[in-house]
């Protein structure tokens, strides 16, 4: 009877579960399936017969990709990998990585831009006019343009008369004007439309011509048959053919665009119609001299035009690029055409723009795809809209219903498509989840286990990424010394604490997750274990450990002491690891260092020499013994007392492969 009674007083608990952290409660108030701390712990999940099976392991390390940092201490604020090239943006400049992985300057930006790849171009949105990089043209950099738009347009003004063009009189008429100041690059100014007519029976050809600022250098022309003109004004459009220096124009460039007819006479001539104006731009040419007339404007329009302005973010709606702006607009281009923006036409049929809650103020600060739709977030009063339908325009079916009010992405860079759902940071991390067959969406909170950290550090400078390869949502908030990691399937959080890295942006392309830090670009690499910033054995970066603390478990029988007798753990690492097992007792917040136990986790007994190739296993790791199964089955003696509760933590330093965490059980007796 005494032996049976004594046996009943021995208990075995798992003190370190494979679960997510909960930082909103004290360790002694946590359920058995939560961690109090989980540093550099990655959760993997699978579906079993009894539900989701969750395993824990040390996270991968990072490999430094750049051979040099951005110059002048600039931080990487945005990264895009497109068509095999990496583009890095700081607050001041845009770069690409050259063949030696060093940053090569492309050009300046107004602010840290949003970058998007579309139809062979890299589109850069920095709060001003939409810009583009053309990799096929030596990475030329400048603004986009709009083939539907115009730099100068008086075509719709009231007809007040006409210039008569013929030999012996005025032979050219049109405009002289200066292109707007747009900063960078050139655009083709090669299209003109004019109201023309004829009087009598002119013969031969008339021309649309473009001249440089000197009025002499011909840049382009297009000829037409004068006899085909009608007697009443008719719109004639010309696409000029370049000559000499060509028709590309930069900002602040003076140009003449005119209609020329140097044949005929006073009874048989070509007429270009004009409107009365104040501060007009009319120009005529007679007797080998130009004359300017500020009281007239030709009934002409000349393009191409400028692209959308105040551009901040972009998304895709089928084959169209959609750009969100600081004044609450969503501009959309024509199908597969980054140079067709509909002349900024409201609700244009092929290209144009629509308003996104424009009367509520605020800017479009995020876009994310959801099924075939585009979810759009607004700053300011904050709201979220869902762009649905297949075709824009008055005859199309595009619609933009609001799906949340006074809620939106506090930080635009935190809105990420996560599978068929969307996650973003507002007062908390929220998820928009939809059911495509029913067409509705619902909002779900995701961050209650780390709500205290979110409330303390959330702000507009936060950023996030969906690590598709590991099915994780990473959230980084400046001021917090770690990245919060939400594991999608188990719906649990852990933290990644980077060694020597201070993230300034995240991105994910081609199955890889990238980190900008300290002017460098890094990539998460499963072949790198226990080190961040690894390059090679000579430049191995900084080491890190994985650490997990389970809940402080109630031991029962509060009036009795408990004697801890044995420790067993199922921790494995194919290429070995070092392990520390640590303890806190009786509501203690400080680890009892005198109780810490240290172990070397053996290599698996089937490891071969070839398994070390491509890993970060070093000579120092050769201390690990061989034969892991026996170690995982062993029981290790303990000898300490606790009264009310006990908390156990582990610290893992992996060799060249992930360290995997199984149950950590403690055996104790109630005295």
C-alpha positions as CSV (number, residue, x, y, z in Angstrom):
1,X,0.0,0.0,0.0
2,X,2.8,2.4,0.8
3,X,4.5,1.8,-2.6
4,X,1.2,2.4,-4.4
5,X,0.6,5.7,-2.5
6,X,4.1,6.9,-3.3
7,X,3.7,6.1,-7.0
8,X,0.5,8.1,-7.2
9,X,2.5,11.1,-5.9
10,X,4.9,11.1,-8.9
11,X,3.9,13.3,-11.9
12,X,5.2,13.8,-15.4
13,X,4.4,17.0,-17.3
14,X,5.4,18.3,-20.7
15,X,6.8,21.8,-19.9
16,X,7.6,23.1,-23.4
17,X,4.8,22.6,-25.9
18,X,5.0,23.0,-29.6
19,X,2.8,26.0,-29.7
20,X,2.7,29.8,-30.2
21,X,3.5,32.5,-27.7
22,X,1.0,34.5,-25.7
23,X,2.5,37.7,-24.3
24,X,-0.7,39.2,-22.9
25,X,-0.7,37.1,-19.7
26,X,1.8,36.2,-17.0
27,X,3.4,32.8,-17.6
28,X,1.5,31.2,-14.7
29,X,-1.8,32.2,-16.3
30,X,-1.1,30.5,-19.7
31,X,-2.8,27.4,-20.9
32,X,-0.6,24.3,-21.4
33,X,-0.4,24.7,-25.2
34,X,1.0,28.2,-25.2
35,X,4.6,29.4,-24.9
36,X,5.6,32.4,-22.7
37,X,8.5,33.1,-25.1
38,X,9.4,31.8,-28.5
39,X,12.5,33.3,-30.0
40,X,13.7,32.2,-33.4
41,X,11.2,29.3,-33.3
42,X,9.4,28.3,-36.5
43,X,6.2,26.3,-36.4
44,X,5.3,23.8,-39.0
45,X,1.9,22.3,-39.2
46,X,0.1,19.4,-41.0
47,X,-3.4,18.0,-41.0
48,X,-3.8,14.7,-39.2
49,X,-6.7,12.5,-38.3
50,X,-7.2,14.3,-35.1
51,X,-6.7,17.8,-36.5
52,X,-3.6,20.0,-36.9
53,X,-0.3,18.6,-35.9
54,X,2.2,21.3,-34.9
55,X,6.0,20.9,-34.8
56,X,8.6,23.4,-33.7
57,X,12.1,23.9,-35.0
58,X,14.8,26.5,-35.1
59,X,14.3,29.1,-37.9
60,X,16.6,29.3,-40.9
61,X,19.4,31.8,-40.9
62,X,20.1,34.5,-43.5
63,X,22.6,34.9,-46.2
64,X,23.9,38.3,-47.3
65,X,23.3,38.9,-51.1
66,X,24.9,42.3,-51.6
67,X,28.6,42.7,-52.0
68,X,28.5,46.3,-50.9
69,X,26.0,48.4,-48.9
70,X,24.1,51.3,-50.4
71,X,26.3,54.4,-50.4
72,X,26.0,57.3,-48.0
73,X,24.5,55.2,-45.2
74,X,21.2,54.8,-47.2
75,X,18.8,52.2,-45.9
76,X,17.0,49.7,-48.2
77,X,13.3,50.7,-48.0
78,X,12.0,48.6,-50.8
79,X,13.1,45.6,-52.8
80,X,11.8,44.1,-56.0
81,X,13.1,41.1,-57.9
82,X,11.9,41.3,-61.5
83,X,13.1,39.4,-64.6
84,X,16.1,38.2,-62.7
85,X,17.3,41.6,-61.5
86,X,17.2,42.9,-57.9
87,X,16.1,46.5,-57.5
88,X,16.7,48.4,-54.2
89,X,15.2,51.7,-53.2
90,X,16.3,54.0,-50.4
91,X,14.6,57.3,-49.3
92,X,16.7,59.1,-51.9
93,X,17.7,56.8,-54.8
94,X,16.9,53.8,-56.8
95,X,19.5,51.1,-57.5
96,X,19.9,47.7,-59.2
97,X,22.3,45.0,-58.3
98,X,24.9,44.4,-60.9
99,X,26.6,41.1,-61.8
100,X,28.9,41.4,-58.8
101,X,25.9,42.0,-56.5
102,X,26.9,45.6,-55.9
103,X,24.4,48.4,-56.1
104,X,24.4,50.4,-59.3
105,X,22.7,53.8,-59.3
106,X,19.6,54.2,-61.5
107,X,18.4,57.6,-60.4
108,X,16.9,59.7,-57.6
109,X,13.4,59.4,-56.1
110,X,11.3,61.9,-54.1
111,X,10.7,59.4,-51.3
112,X,11.1,55.7,-50.7
113,X,9.1,54.3,-53.7
114,X,6.8,51.4,-54.2
115,X,8.2,49.2,-57.0
116,X,6.2,47.0,-59.4
117,X,7.1,45.0,-62.4
118,X,4.8,45.3,-65.4
119,X,5.1,44.4,-69.0
120,X,8.9,44.4,-69.0
121,X,9.2,47.7,-67.1
122,X,9.9,48.4,-63.4
123,X,7.3,51.0,-62.3
124,X,8.5,53.3,-59.5
125,X,5.9,55.3,-57.5
126,X,7.5,57.9,-55.2
127,X,4.6,60.3,-54.5
128,X,5.0,62.2,-57.8
129,X,4.5,61.3,-61.4
130,X,4.7,57.6,-62.2
131,X,8.2,56.6,-63.2
132,X,9.7,53.7,-65.0
133,X,12.9,51.8,-65.5
134,X,13.4,50.0,-68.9
135,X,15.9,47.1,-68.4
136,X,15.9,46.5,-72.2
137,X,17.2,50.1,-72.8
138,X,20.2,50.1,-70.6
139,X,18.0,50.7,-67.5
140,X,16.9,54.1,-68.7
141,X,14.9,55.9,-66.1
142,X,12.3,58.6,-66.3
143,X,8.6,59.2,-66.1
144,X,6.0,57.1,-67.8
145,X,3.8,58.8,-70.4
146,X,0.2,58.6,-71.5
147,X,-0.4,58.1,-75.2
148,X,-4.0,59.1,-74.6
149,X,-3.0,62.4,-73.1
150,X,-1.7,65.7,-74.2
151,X,0.7,68.4,-73.0
152,X,-1.2,71.2,-74.7
153,X,-4.9,71.0,-75.6
154,X,-7.1,73.8,-77.0
155,X,-9.0,71.6,-79.4
156,X,-12.3,72.1,-77.6
157,X,-12.1,75.9,-77.4
158,X,-14.4,78.1,-79.5
159,X,-13.4,78.7,-83.1
160,X,-12.7,82.4,-83.6
161,X,-11.0,82.4,-87.0
162,X,-8.3,80.8,-89.0
163,X,-4.8,81.4,-90.3
164,X,-4.5,81.2,-94.1
165,X,-1.4,79.2,-95.1
166,X,0.0,79.7,-98.6
167,X,3.1,80.7,-100.6
168,X,4.0,84.3,-100.4
169,X,2.2,84.8,-97.0
170,X,2.1,82.9,-93.7
171,X,3.3,79.4,-94.4
172,X,3.3,77.9,-90.8
173,X,1.0,78.4,-87.9
174,X,0.6,76.6,-84.6
175,X,2.1,76.9,-81.1
176,X,5.3,77.5,-79.3
177,X,5.2,76.2,-75.7
178,X,7.5,74.7,-73.1
179,X,7.0,71.3,-71.6
180,X,6.2,71.1,-67.9
181,X,8.8,70.5,-65.2
182,X,8.5,66.8,-64.3
183,X,12.0,66.0,-63.1
184,X,13.4,63.0,-64.8
185,X,13.5,61.5,-68.3
186,X,11.9,62.2,-71.6
187,X,8.6,61.4,-73.2
188,X,7.7,61.2,-76.9
189,X,5.9,64.4,-78.0
190,X,5.0,63.1,-81.5
191,X,1.2,63.3,-81.9
192,X,-0.8,66.4,-82.9
193,X,-4.5,67.0,-83.8
194,X,-5.7,70.2,-85.4
195,X,-8.9,71.7,-86.8
196,X,-8.1,72.3,-90.5
197,X,-10.1,73.2,-93.6
198,X,-9.4,74.6,-97.0
199,X,-10.4,77.4,-99.2
200,X,-10.5,77.1,-103.0
201,X,-8.6,74.2,-104.5
202,X,-5.1,73.9,-102.9
203,X,-2.9,71.2,-104.3
204,X,0.2,69.4,-103.2
205,X,1.1,68.5,-99.6
206,X,0.7,70.2,-96.3
207,X,2.7,69.1,-93.2
208,X,2.5,68.7,-89.4
209,X,6.0,69.7,-88.2
210,X,7.9,69.9,-84.9
211,X,10.9,72.3,-84.4
212,X,13.3,72.7,-81.6
213,X,13.4,75.9,-79.6
214,X,15.5,77.7,-82.2
215,X,12.6,77.3,-84.7
216,X,15.1,76.0,-87.3
217,X,16.0,72.4,-86.2
218,X,13.4,70.0,-87.6
219,X,12.5,67.2,-85.2
220,X,9.7,65.5,-87.0
221,X,7.0,65.8,-89.7
222,X,4.1,64.1,-91.4
223,X,2.6,65.0,-94.8
224,X,-1.0,65.0,-96.1
225,X,-2.7,65.7,-99.4
226,X,-4.1,69.3,-99.3
227,X,-6.8,68.4,-101.8
228,X,-8.5,66.0,-99.4
229,X,-9.3,68.7,-96.8
230,X,-13.0,69.7,-96.6
231,X,-14.3,73.3,-96.8
232,X,-15.6,73.1,-93.1
233,X,-13.3,72.6,-90.1
234,X,-12.3,69.0,-89.6
235,X,-10.0,67.3,-86.9
236,X,-6.9,65.9,-88.5
237,X,-4.5,63.8,-86.4
238,X,-0.9,63.2,-87.3
239,X,1.7,60.8,-85.8
240,X,4.9,62.6,-86.7
241,X,7.9,60.7,-88.0
242,X,11.1,61.6,-86.2
243,X,14.0,63.4,-87.9
244,X,17.3,64.6,-86.6
245,X,17.4,64.6,-82.8
246,X,13.9,63.1,-82.7
247,X,10.7,63.9,-80.9
248,X,11.7,62.9,-77.3
249,X,11.4,65.9,-75.0
250,X,12.6,66.5,-71.5
251,X,11.1,68.8,-68.9
252,X,11.4,72.5,-69.6
253,X,12.0,72.0,-73.3
254,X,10.6,74.6,-75.8
255,X,9.0,73.3,-78.9
256,X,7.2,74.6,-82.0
257,X,4.3,72.4,-83.3
258,X,2.8,73.8,-86.5
259,X,0.9,73.1,-89.7
260,X,2.9,74.1,-92.8
261,X,1.6,74.7,-96.3
262,X,4.0,76.6,-98.7
263,X,2.1,76.2,-102.0
264,X,-1.2,77.7,-103.2
265,X,-2.1,81.3,-103.1
266,X,-4.6,83.7,-101.4
267,X,-7.5,82.0,-103.2
268,X,-6.3,78.4,-102.7
269,X,-4.9,77.7,-99.3
270,X,-5.0,75.6,-96.1
271,X,-6.6,77.0,-93.0
272,X,-5.7,76.3,-89.3
273,X,-8.3,77.5,-87.0
274,X,-7.7,79.3,-83.7
275,X,-9.4,80.5,-80.5
276,X,-9.1,83.9,-78.8
277,X,-7.0,83.6,-75.6
278,X,-5.2,85.6,-72.9
279,X,-1.6,84.6,-72.5
280,X,-1.9,82.4,-75.6
281,X,0.8,80.3,-77.3
282,X,0.2,80.9,-81.0
283,X,3.1,81.0,-83.3
284,X,3.2,81.9,-87.0
285,X,5.9,82.0,-89.7
286,X,6.1,84.3,-92.6
287,X,8.9,86.0,-94.6
288,X,11.5,83.7,-92.9
289,X,10.6,84.9,-89.4
290,X,8.6,83.6,-86.5
291,X,5.9,85.7,-84.7
292,X,4.2,85.0,-81.4
293,X,0.7,86.0,-80.6
294,X,-0.5,85.9,-77.0
295,X,-4.1,86.7,-78.0
296,X,-4.6,83.4,-79.7
297,X,-4.3,79.6,-79.3
298,X,-4.4,77.2,-82.2
299,X,-7.3,74.7,-82.1
300,X,-4.7,71.9,-81.6
301,X,-3.7,69.3,-79.1
302,X,-0.2,67.9,-78.8
303,X,0.9,64.8,-77.0
304,X,1.8,62.4,-75.5
305,X,0.7,63.5,-72.0
306,X,2.0,63.0,-68.5
307,X,1.3,59.9,-66.5
308,X,-0.7,59.8,-63.2
309,X,0.6,62.0,-60.5
310,X,0.8,61.6,-56.6
311,X,1.4,57.9,-57.1
312,X,2.0,55.8,-54.0
313,X,1.1,52.1,-54.6
314,X,0.1,49.7,-57.3
315,X,-1.8,46.4,-57.8
316,X,-3.1,44.3,-60.6
317,X,-6.6,43.9,-61.8
318,X,-6.5,41.2,-64.5
319,X,-4.1,42.5,-67.2
320,X,-4.3,46.1,-66.0
321,X,-1.9,47.9,-63.7
322,X,-3.9,50.0,-61.1
323,X,-2.1,52.9,-59.3
324,X,-3.3,54.4,-56.1
325,X,-2.6,58.1,-55.4
326,X,-2.4,60.5,-52.6
327,X,-5.6,62.2,-53.6
328,X,-7.8,59.1,-53.4
329,X,-7.8,58.0,-57.0
330,X,-7.2,54.6,-58.6
331,X,-5.7,55.1,-62.1
332,X,-5.9,52.1,-64.4
333,X,-4.1,51.5,-67.7
334,X,-5.4,49.8,-70.8
335,X,-4.8,46.0,-71.0
336,X,-1.1,45.2,-71.0
337,X,-0.2,48.8,-71.9
338,X,1.7,50.9,-69.3
339,X,1.7,53.9,-71.6
340,X,-2.1,54.2,-72.0
341,X,-3.8,56.0,-69.0
342,X,-6.9,57.4,-70.7
343,X,-5.9,61.0,-70.6
344,X,-6.9,61.0,-66.9
345,X,-10.5,60.4,-68.0
346,X,-12.9,59.7,-65.1
347,X,-14.3,56.1,-65.5
348,X,-12.7,55.7,-68.9
349,X,-13.7,52.7,-70.9
350,X,-10.2,51.3,-71.6
351,X,-8.1,53.4,-69.3
352,X,-8.8,56.2,-66.8
353,X,-9.4,56.6,-63.1
354,X,-12.1,56.0,-60.4
355,X,-12.4,57.6,-57.0
356,X,-11.7,55.7,-53.9
357,X,-13.8,57.5,-51.2
358,X,-12.3,60.8,-52.4
359,X,-14.7,62.9,-50.4
360,X,-13.5,61.3,-47.2
361,X,-10.0,62.5,-47.7
362,X,-6.9,60.4,-47.2
363,X,-4.6,58.6,-49.6
364,X,-4.7,55.1,-51.2
365,X,-2.0,53.5,-49.1
366,X,-2.2,49.8,-50.0
367,X,-3.5,47.3,-52.6
368,X,-3.7,43.5,-52.4
369,X,-5.2,40.9,-54.7
370,X,-8.1,38.7,-53.4
371,X,-9.4,36.1,-55.9
372,X,-10.1,38.2,-59.1
373,X,-10.6,41.4,-57.1
374,X,-8.4,44.1,-55.8
375,X,-8.7,45.2,-52.2
376,X,-7.8,48.8,-51.7
377,X,-7.0,50.5,-48.4
378,X,-7.3,54.2,-47.6
379,X,-5.4,56.2,-44.9
380,X,-6.8,59.1,-43.0
381,X,-10.2,58.1,-41.7
382,X,-9.3,54.6,-42.9
383,X,-11.5,52.4,-45.0
384,X,-11.2,49.3,-47.2
385,X,-12.7,48.9,-50.6
386,X,-13.0,46.0,-53.0
387,X,-12.7,46.5,-56.7
388,X,-14.8,43.9,-58.5
389,X,-15.9,43.2,-62.0
390,X,-14.2,42.5,-65.4
391,X,-14.5,45.7,-67.4
392,X,-14.1,49.4,-66.4
393,X,-16.0,52.4,-67.8
394,X,-19.6,53.5,-68.0
395,X,-20.5,50.4,-70.0
396,X,-18.5,48.1,-67.8
397,X,-19.2,46.2,-64.6
398,X,-16.4,47.5,-62.3
399,X,-17.7,48.3,-58.9
400,X,-15.9,49.6,-55.8
401,X,-18.0,48.9,-52.7
402,X,-16.7,49.8,-49.3
403,X,-16.2,46.7,-47.1
404,X,-15.1,48.3,-43.9
405,X,-15.5,51.8,-42.4
406,X,-13.1,53.5,-40.0
407,X,-10.8,50.4,-40.5
408,X,-7.9,50.1,-42.9
409,X,-4.2,49.5,-43.1
410,X,-2.6,51.8,-40.6
411,X,0.6,51.0,-42.3
412,X,0.2,50.3,-46.0
413,X,3.2,48.0,-46.3
414,X,1.5,45.6,-43.8
415,X,-1.3,44.7,-46.2
416,X,-0.4,41.4,-47.8
417,X,-2.2,38.8,-49.8
418,X,-2.0,35.5,-47.8
419,X,-3.3,32.7,-50.0
420,X,-6.9,33.7,-50.7
421,X,-7.0,36.0,-47.7
422,X,-5.5,39.4,-46.7
423,X,-3.8,40.4,-43.5
424,X,-3.0,44.0,-42.4
425,X,-2.2,46.0,-39.3
426,X,-4.8,48.4,-37.9
427,X,-5.6,48.6,-34.2
428,X,-4.6,44.9,-34.3
429,X,-3.6,42.5,-37.1
430,X,-6.8,41.8,-39.0
431,X,-7.6,39.3,-41.6
432,X,-10.0,39.7,-44.5
433,X,-11.3,36.2,-45.5
434,X,-13.6,35.6,-48.4
435,X,-15.6,32.8,-49.8
436,X,-15.4,33.1,-53.5
437,X,-18.5,31.1,-54.3
438,X,-20.6,33.3,-52.1
439,X,-18.8,36.5,-53.0
440,X,-18.7,37.9,-49.4
441,X,-15.8,38.8,-47.1
442,X,-15.4,38.7,-43.4
443,X,-13.0,40.3,-41.0
444,X,-11.2,38.3,-38.3
445,X,-8.8,39.4,-35.6
446,X,-5.5,37.6,-35.7
447,X,-3.2,39.1,-33.0
448,X,-4.9,38.8,-29.7
449,X,-2.1,36.6,-28.3
450,X,0.4,39.5,-28.9
451,X,-2.1,42.4,-28.5
452,X,0.1,44.2,-25.9
453,X,3.0,44.3,-28.3
454,X,0.8,45.5,-31.2
455,X,-0.7,48.3,-29.1
456,X,2.7,49.5,-27.9
457,X,4.5,49.6,-31.2
458,X,2.0,49.8,-34.1
459,X,2.4,52.8,-36.4
460,X,2.5,53.9,-40.0
461,X,6.1,52.8,-40.4
462,X,5.4,49.1,-39.8
463,X,5.9,46.7,-42.7
464,X,5.2,43.1,-43.4
465,X,5.6,40.2,-45.9
466,X,4.0,36.9,-46.6
467,X,6.7,34.2,-46.5
468,X,4.9,31.9,-48.8
469,X,7.5,29.2,-48.6
470,X,6.9,28.7,-44.8
471,X,3.3,30.0,-44.8
472,X,4.1,32.8,-42.4
473,X,3.1,36.5,-42.1
474,X,6.0,38.6,-40.8
475,X,5.3,41.9,-39.1
476,X,8.0,44.3,-38.1
477,X,7.2,47.4,-36.1
478,X,10.0,50.0,-35.5
479,X,10.8,50.2,-31.8
480,X,10.2,46.4,-31.2
481,X,13.5,44.4,-31.1
482,X,12.1,41.5,-33.0
483,X,9.8,40.5,-35.9
484,X,6.5,39.0,-35.0
485,X,5.8,35.9,-37.0
486,X,2.3,34.6,-37.5
487,X,2.1,31.0,-38.6
488,X,-1.0,30.7,-40.8
489,X,-2.2,27.1,-40.4
490,X,-1.6,26.7,-36.6
491,X,-2.8,30.4,-36.1
492,X,0.1,31.0,-33.7
493,X,2.8,33.6,-33.2
494,X,6.5,33.4,-32.5
495,X,9.3,36.0,-32.7
496,X,12.3,36.2,-34.9
497,X,15.2,38.1,-33.3
498,X,17.8,38.9,-36.0
499,X,21.5,38.7,-35.2
500,X,23.2,41.9,-36.5
501,X,20.3,42.8,-38.7
502,X,17.8,45.7,-38.2
503,X,15.2,45.1,-40.8
504,X,14.1,48.1,-42.9
505,X,11.9,46.2,-45.4
506,X,10.8,42.7,-46.4
507,X,9.9,41.1,-49.7
508,X,9.1,37.7,-51.2
509,X,9.8,36.6,-54.7
510,X,10.4,33.2,-56.4
511,X,9.8,31.3,-53.2
512,X,12.4,33.3,-51.3
513,X,12.0,35.9,-48.5
514,X,14.3,38.9,-48.4
515,X,15.3,41.4,-45.7
516,X,16.7,44.8,-46.2
517,X,19.0,45.9,-43.4
518,X,21.9,48.3,-43.0
519,X,22.0,49.1,-46.7
520,X,22.3,45.4,-47.5
521,X,19.9,42.8,-48.9
522,X,19.7,39.4,-47.2
523,X,17.7,36.3,-48.0
524,X,16.3,33.7,-45.6
525,X,18.2,30.5,-46.5
526,X,17.3,27.0,-45.2
527,X,20.9,25.9,-45.8
528,X,22.1,28.5,-43.3
529,X,21.6,27.5,-39.7
530,X,22.2,29.5,-36.5
531,X,23.7,32.5,-38.4
532,X,22.5,35.7,-39.8
533,X,24.4,37.6,-42.5
534,X,26.3,34.5,-43.6
535,X,28.5,34.9,-46.8
536,X,31.1,32.1,-46.4
537,X,33.3,30.6,-43.8
538,X,35.5,33.7,-43.7
539,X,32.5,36.0,-43.4
540,X,30.1,33.9,-41.4
541,X,27.9,36.7,-40.0
542,X,26.6,36.5,-36.5
543,X,25.3,33.5,-34.6
544,X,21.9,33.2,-33.0
545,X,20.1,30.7,-30.8
546,X,16.5,29.6,-30.7
547,X,14.8,29.8,-27.3
548,X,11.4,28.7,-26.1
549,X,9.8,29.0,-22.6
550,X,6.7,27.1,-21.8
551,X,4.0,28.2,-19.4
552,X,4.7,28.2,-15.7
553,X,2.7,25.1,-14.8
554,X,0.8,24.7,-11.6
555,X,2.2,21.7,-9.8
556,X,-0.9,21.1,-7.6
557,X,-0.9,20.5,-3.8
558,X,0.2,24.0,-3.1
559,X,1.1,23.3,0.5
560,X,3.6,20.6,-0.4
561,X,7.1,20.8,-1.8
562,X,7.8,19.1,-5.0
563,X,11.1,17.4,-5.7
564,X,12.1,17.4,-9.4
565,X,13.8,14.1,-10.2
566,X,14.3,13.7,-13.9
567,X,14.4,15.4,-17.3
568,X,13.7,13.9,-20.7
569,X,13.6,15.6,-24.0
570,X,12.9,14.8,-27.6
571,X,15.1,17.3,-29.3
572,X,16.8,16.3,-32.5
573,X,19.1,17.9,-35.0
574,X,20.3,15.9,-37.9
575,X,23.8,17.6,-37.9
576,X,23.9,18.1,-34.1
577,X,23.1,21.0,-31.8
578,X,23.9,22.3,-28.3
579,X,21.0,22.5,-25.9
580,X,20.5,24.3,-22.6
581,X,17.6,23.5,-20.3
582,X,16.6,26.3,-17.9
583,X,14.2,26.7,-15.0
584,X,12.2,29.3,-13.2
585,X,10.1,28.3,-10.1
586,X,7.4,29.7,-7.8
587,X,6.4,32.8,-9.8
588,X,10.0,33.7,-10.4
589,X,10.9,36.0,-13.3
590,X,14.6,35.2,-13.3
591,X,16.2,32.0,-14.5
592,X,17.7,29.9,-11.7
593,X,21.1,29.7,-13.4
594,X,22.4,27.1,-10.9
595,X,19.8,24.6,-12.3
596,X,20.7,25.0,-16.0
597,X,21.6,21.8,-17.7
598,X,23.7,21.7,-20.9
599,X,23.7,18.9,-23.5
600,X,25.2,18.2,-26.9
601,X,22.6,16.8,-29.2
602,X,24.1,14.0,-31.3
603,X,24.2,13.8,-35.1
604,X,21.7,11.3,-36.5
605,X,23.2,7.9,-36.8
606,X,22.7,7.8,-40.6
607,X,24.5,11.0,-41.4
608,X,27.0,10.7,-44.2
609,X,29.9,13.0,-45.2
610,X,27.9,14.3,-48.2
611,X,25.2,15.6,-45.9
612,X,27.5,18.4,-44.8
613,X,27.9,19.9,-48.3
614,X,26.1,23.2,-48.8
615,X,25.6,23.7,-45.0
616,X,27.1,26.0,-42.5
617,X,28.4,23.1,-40.3
618,X,31.8,24.3,-39.0
619,X,34.8,22.7,-37.3
620,X,33.4,23.8,-34.0
621,X,30.3,21.8,-34.6
622,X,32.4,18.6,-34.9
623,X,32.1,18.4,-31.1
624,X,28.7,16.9,-31.5
625,X,28.6,13.1,-30.8
626,X,27.0,10.6,-33.2
627,X,23.8,8.6,-32.5
628,X,20.8,10.7,-31.7
629,X,18.2,8.1,-30.9
630,X,19.7,7.0,-27.7
631,X,20.0,10.5,-26.4
632,X,16.3,11.2,-27.1
633,X,15.3,8.2,-25.1
634,X,17.6,9.0,-22.1
635,X,16.4,10.3,-18.7
636,X,18.6,12.9,-17.0
637,X,18.7,13.3,-13.3
638,X,17.4,16.5,-11.6
639,X,17.5,17.5,-7.9
640,X,15.7,20.7,-6.9
641,X,12.6,21.7,-5.1
642,X,9.7,23.9,-6.0
643,X,6.5,24.7,-4.1
644,X,3.8,26.1,-6.4
645,X,4.8,26.1,-10.0
646,X,7.7,25.6,-12.4
647,X,8.6,27.0,-15.8
648,X,11.1,25.3,-18.2
649,X,12.9,26.9,-21.1
650,X,15.3,25.6,-23.7
651,X,18.0,27.3,-25.8
652,X,19.2,25.6,-29.0
653,X,22.2,26.3,-31.1
654,X,22.0,24.2,-34.2
655,X,24.9,22.8,-36.2
656,X,24.2,22.6,-40.0
657,X,20.6,21.5,-40.0
658,X,17.5,22.7,-38.1
659,X,17.0,21.7,-34.5
660,X,13.6,20.2,-33.9
661,X,11.8,20.5,-30.7
662,X,9.7,17.7,-29.2
663,X,8.3,17.3,-25.7
664,X,10.4,18.3,-22.8
665,X,9.1,16.4,-19.8
666,X,10.0,16.8,-16.1
667,X,9.3,14.2,-13.5
668,X,8.6,15.4,-10.0
669,X,7.3,13.9,-6.7
670,X,4.9,15.6,-4.3
671,X,6.5,15.5,-0.9
